[in-house]
Amino acid sequence: MNHLGSKVLTTKRLILRPFRTKDAKRMFVNWAADPAVTKFLEWSPHKNAGETRALLKVWEQESKKPNVYHWAITLGGEPIGDIALVAVSENSAAAVVGYCLSRRYWGQGIMTEALAEVLRFCFEEVGFHRISSSHAAENPASGKVMEKCGLRYEGTLRKHIRLHSTGEYADVVLRGILEEEYFMRK
């Protein structure tokens, strides 16, 4: 793999760039404090912008590493979401992608656009073999984003995560795309 880190990526509408500590207020207001955004995630809404700022200080430092892939999704310069590769496996040339988006921008194809660009970068520039993701079964909209980008259904883990929003366990749907599948779609 040719690790390139969180380099700036551009689409028709979006710029994906590393987070900056100064993004804290916009991130807090746009999505980190919104219980609707975090409803199906394993983290709770942030209580204040200071909590967001502390997290962004860490992310800003981590983004300097060549094997860290974490971007702020920006529209017109405004940070409106987050997309990142987690659990990067050097040996398997694989990673898991996760994302969240300000609810004001749901249903506009923005996350599909961002994920498609991250997949392009991962397969065409970095040389990953496999990218996977997952979503709570009760959040089919996230699964539709993955499907549009070519991630195929691979299975369901029953009662796999505990949601902070309800304290209940949720089924998790697994999806993935292989390098050869990505290039067959082109």
C-alpha positions as CSV (number, residue, x, y, z in Angstrom):
1,M,0.0,0.0,0.0
2,N,1.0,3.5,-0.7
3,H,-0.1,5.4,2.5
4,L,-1.0,9.0,1.7
5,G,-2.9,10.0,4.8
6,S,-5.7,12.4,5.0
7,K,-4.9,14.4,1.9
8,V,-7.4,16.8,0.6
9,L,-10.0,15.2,-1.7
10,T,-12.4,17.2,-3.9
11,T,-15.7,16.2,-5.5
12,K,-18.3,18.3,-7.5
13,R,-19.7,19.8,-4.3
14,L,-17.4,18.8,-1.5
15,I,-14.0,19.2,-0.1
16,L,-12.8,16.5,2.2
17,R,-9.9,17.7,4.4
18,P,-8.3,16.9,7.7
19,F,-10.1,18.3,10.8
20,R,-8.8,21.4,12.5
21,T,-9.3,22.3,16.1
22,K,-11.0,25.5,15.0
23,D,-13.8,23.3,13.4
24,A,-15.1,22.6,17.0
25,K,-17.9,25.1,17.1
26,R,-19.3,24.1,13.6
27,M,-18.9,20.4,14.3
28,F,-20.7,20.7,17.6
29,V,-23.6,22.7,16.2
30,N,-23.8,20.9,12.9
31,W,-23.8,17.2,14.1
32,A,-21.8,16.3,17.2
33,A,-24.5,17.6,19.6
34,D,-27.5,16.3,17.6
35,P,-29.1,13.2,19.1
36,A,-30.7,12.4,15.7
37,V,-27.2,12.1,14.2
38,T,-25.9,9.9,17.0
39,K,-29.0,7.8,17.4
40,F,-27.5,4.7,15.7
41,L,-23.9,5.3,16.7
42,E,-21.9,4.1,19.7
43,W,-21.1,7.5,21.0
44,S,-23.3,10.1,22.8
45,P,-24.0,13.6,21.6
46,H,-21.4,16.0,22.8
47,K,-22.4,18.1,25.8
48,N,-20.5,21.3,24.8
49,A,-18.1,22.7,22.2
50,G,-15.2,22.1,24.6
51,E,-15.8,18.4,24.4
52,T,-15.7,18.7,20.6
53,R,-12.6,20.9,20.7
54,A,-10.7,18.3,22.9
55,L,-11.5,15.6,20.4
56,L,-10.4,17.7,17.4
57,K,-7.1,18.5,19.1
58,V,-6.4,14.7,19.0
59,W,-7.7,14.3,15.5
60,E,-5.7,17.2,14.2
61,Q,-2.5,15.6,15.5
62,E,-3.4,12.1,14.2
63,S,-4.1,13.5,10.8
64,K,-0.4,14.1,10.3
65,K,0.3,10.4,10.2
66,P,0.5,8.8,6.7
67,N,-1.6,5.8,7.7
68,V,-4.5,7.8,9.2
69,Y,-7.5,8.6,7.0
70,H,-9.9,11.0,8.6
71,W,-11.7,13.9,6.9
72,A,-14.1,16.7,7.6
73,I,-16.7,16.7,4.9
74,T,-17.1,20.4,3.9
75,L,-19.6,22.2,1.7
76,G,-18.9,25.8,0.8
77,G,-16.1,25.7,3.5
78,E,-18.5,24.6,6.2
79,P,-17.8,21.3,8.0
80,I,-21.0,19.3,7.8
81,G,-19.8,15.8,8.5
82,D,-17.1,13.3,9.2
83,I,-15.8,10.3,7.2
84,A,-12.9,8.1,8.3
85,L,-11.1,4.8,7.9
86,V,-10.8,2.9,11.1
87,A,-9.3,-0.5,11.9
88,V,-6.7,-0.2,9.0
89,S,-5.0,-3.5,8.5
90,E,-1.6,-3.2,6.9
91,N,-1.3,-7.0,6.5
92,S,-4.7,-7.4,4.8
93,A,-4.7,-4.1,3.0
94,A,-8.2,-3.6,4.5
95,A,-10.1,-1.0,6.5
96,V,-13.5,-0.1,7.8
97,V,-15.1,3.2,6.8
98,G,-17.4,5.1,9.1
99,Y,-19.3,8.3,8.6
100,C,-21.9,10.8,10.0
101,L,-23.5,13.9,8.5
102,S,-25.4,16.9,9.8
103,R,-29.1,16.1,9.5
104,R,-29.7,19.3,7.5
105,Y,-27.9,17.6,4.6
106,W,-29.6,14.1,4.8
107,G,-31.2,12.9,1.6
108,Q,-29.2,15.1,-0.7
109,G,-26.6,12.5,-1.9
110,I,-23.8,14.2,0.0
111,M,-22.7,11.1,1.9
112,T,-22.8,9.0,-1.2
113,E,-20.6,11.6,-2.9
114,A,-18.2,11.6,0.0
115,L,-18.0,7.8,0.3
116,A,-17.6,7.4,-3.4
117,E,-14.6,9.7,-3.4
118,V,-13.0,8.0,-0.3
119,L,-13.4,4.6,-2.1
120,R,-11.8,6.0,-5.2
121,F,-8.9,7.3,-3.2
122,C,-8.5,4.1,-1.2
123,F,-8.5,1.8,-4.2
124,E,-6.9,3.9,-6.9
125,E,-4.3,5.9,-5.0
126,V,-3.5,4.0,-1.7
127,G,-4.0,0.4,-2.9
128,F,-6.4,-1.1,-0.4
129,H,-7.7,-4.6,-1.2
130,R,-11.0,-4.3,0.8
131,I,-13.1,-1.7,2.4
132,S,-16.0,-2.6,4.6
133,S,-18.6,-0.8,6.7
134,S,-21.6,-1.5,8.9
135,H,-24.8,0.1,10.0
136,A,-27.5,-0.5,12.6
137,A,-30.2,-2.5,10.9
138,E,-32.7,0.2,12.0
139,N,-30.8,2.7,9.9
140,P,-31.4,1.5,6.4
141,A,-30.6,5.0,4.9
142,S,-26.9,4.4,5.8
143,G,-27.1,1.0,4.1
144,K,-28.5,2.6,0.9
145,V,-25.4,5.0,0.8
146,M,-23.2,1.9,1.0
147,E,-25.1,0.0,-1.7
148,K,-25.0,3.0,-4.1
149,C,-21.2,2.9,-3.7
150,G,-20.9,-0.8,-4.4
151,L,-20.6,-2.2,-0.9
152,R,-22.4,-5.6,-0.9
153,Y,-24.3,-7.2,1.9
154,E,-22.1,-9.7,3.8
155,G,-24.2,-10.6,6.9
156,T,-25.9,-9.4,10.0
157,L,-24.5,-9.5,13.5
158,R,-27.4,-9.9,15.9
159,K,-27.6,-7.5,18.9
160,H,-24.0,-6.5,18.2
161,I,-23.8,-3.0,19.5
162,R,-25.3,-1.1,22.4
163,L,-26.8,2.2,21.3
164,H,-26.1,5.2,23.6
165,S,-29.4,6.7,22.6
166,T,-31.6,3.9,24.0
167,G,-29.3,1.6,25.8
168,E,-30.7,-1.2,23.7
169,Y,-28.7,-3.7,21.7
170,A,-29.0,-3.4,17.9
171,D,-28.4,-5.7,15.0
172,V,-25.5,-4.6,12.7
173,V,-25.5,-5.1,9.0
174,L,-22.1,-5.7,7.4
175,R,-21.2,-4.6,3.9
176,G,-18.0,-4.6,1.9
177,I,-16.4,-4.1,-1.4
178,L,-13.2,-5.6,-2.8
179,E,-10.7,-3.9,-5.1
180,E,-11.7,-6.0,-8.1
181,E,-15.4,-5.2,-7.5
182,Y,-14.6,-1.5,-7.4
183,F,-12.7,-1.6,-10.7
184,M,-15.4,-3.6,-12.4
185,R,-17.9,-0.8,-11.5
186,K,-15.7,1.8,-13.3
